[in-house]
Amino acid sequence: MTIGEVLELSSYLVTVVGLPFAIWVFMVQQRAERENEDEEAYLHLADAYNDFLKVVLANSDLQLRTNAALPNPTAEQSERMLVIFDMLVSLFERAYLIAWKPDMSPTEQRRWNSWDDYMHEWCQREDFRNALPFLLRGEDPEFQAYIQRVAAENGGMSGGLVSGDGSPIAGTVSMP
């Protein structure tokens, strides 16, 4: 065998074995990078929820960590509660847009389940459900449908349902 034949055989070997191996390594690295980005996004959302809970703690007089609405809130308490609920809906929408997909891997499903649990927990509060029609105005239509379904599963939305443009659906009542 001549040196030229050895080099030609080596080039074929690199093409047949090396190129698919390089493609495989590239794909594995890309998948790992995507998983790291997804984990980072999840951690940012978790940090944002922890920051939200600090706001809830700073407003402990509103009793937001109980499932019962505050009896006879003052106008100032109602305003603070509405702002806090608005912050929460915004956070939930962000989580929905970042973490929810129709087809999720087990890791993605685990991450989403924690947000779904938070949404169910908050939708057990009647005052939160009642505020949803007002809070959902201008939000993503798919998110609106999702959170409205969660609210309905947890006692309904006595404030009324809203359409994708934020307007009340016929026969329902919305907040001002």
N, C-alpha and C positions, 0 to 999 in steps of 0.2 A: 504494500500500500504506500502510495506516495504522500508527501506532505500535503499536496493539494487535495487529494482524496480524503485525508484525515480532517483537513479544515472544512471541506464540504460536508462530510458526515457530522462534524461537530456543529456546523451551522444548522443542519436539519434537526439535530438533537435539541439544540437551543430553541428552535422554532416549535418543535413538537412538545417538549417538556417545559422549557423555561417560560415561554410566553403564556401558556395557560396558568402556570404557577404564579407568575407576576400579576395576572388579571385577578386570580383568586385572592392573593395578598392584598391587592388594591381594594377589592370588594369588602373584605373583612375589615380593613382599616376604615373604610367609609361607613360601614354599619356601626362600628364601635364609636366613631365620631358622632353619628346621628343619635345613638343611644346616650352619649355624654351630653349632647345638646338638649335632648328631651329631659334628661335628669336635671340639668341646670334650670330649664324652664319650670319644671315641677318644684324645684327647691325655691325659686323666686316666688312662685305662687304660694308655697307654704309659708315663706317669710312674710308675704303680704297678708296672709290670713292671721299670722301671729301678731303683726302690727295692728290689724283690725281688732283682735281680741284685747289688745292694750287699750284701744279706744273704748271698747265695751267695759273694760275694768275701770277706766277713768270716769265712766258714767254709770257707776254701779247703782245709783238711785233709780235708774230706769228698769232695773231687774231684767236685763235682756238675756241672761243665761237660764232663766226659768222658762217653762213652756206656757206660763199664764201671762196674759197681758197685764200691764200695770193698771190697777183700778184707778179711775179718775185722774189721769195725768193732767198736769197744768199745761197751759199753752206753750210754755218754754220747754217743758219735758217732751211734749208732742213734736215740737220742731226739732229738737235734738235727736229724738228717736227716728224721725223721718230722714234726717241727714245720715244717720248711722245706717239705716236700712238702705239708703241710696248707695252708700259706700259698699255695702255688702252685695247688692245686686250687681254693681259694677265689677266687683271682684269675682262673683259667680259667672258673669258673662265672659270675663277674661279667661277664667278656668275652662269654661265650656268651649270657647274658641280655640284654646291652646291644647287642651287635654282630651276632648271628646272626638272620637272618630267612629264611623259605622263598624269598621273591622279593626279590632285592637288586639295586640299581642297580650299575653298574660301580664307582663309588666305594665303595659299601658292601661290595661283593665284595672289592675290593682291601684294605680295612681288615680284613675278616674273614679273608682269606687269611693275613695276618701272624699272627693268633692261631691259626689252624689249623696253620700251620707250627710255632709254638711248641709246641703240643700234640703234634704228631707227633714233634718233636725230643725232648721229655721222655719220651714214651711209648716211645722206643727204649731207655731205661734199664730194665733188668730189675727193679731194686729199686723204682723208681717204679711200674711196672706191678704188682708184687707188693703194694705198699702201697695201691693204688687201692681194693680192696674195703673196707678199713677207712676210708679217707679219704672215700669217697663216701656214707657213711651220713648220711642227712638232707639230702643235696643234691637239687637239682631233678631230677625223674625224666627229663626230656628231656635235660638235661645229662649225667646218668649214662649214658644210652643212647649219647649222642654220644661221650663220652670212652672208654667201654668199646669202642665200635666202632674208635676210633682206636688204642686199646691192642691190640686184636686184630689190626689191620693191621700193627702194629709188633712182633709177636712173641707176642701173646697175653697173658693175665692169669693167670699160674700161681697167684696167690693166690685165684682164684675170682671169679665174678661175683656181684653183689648185685642184689636186686630194688629196686623203687622205695622201699620202706620201710627199706632198708639191711640187710635180712636176707639170708643166703647163699642162693643158688639151689641147689636140691637137686643133690647130686652134686659140689658144689664146696667148696673150703676157704676160709675167710676169716681175716684176721688178728684177734688178740684186740682 
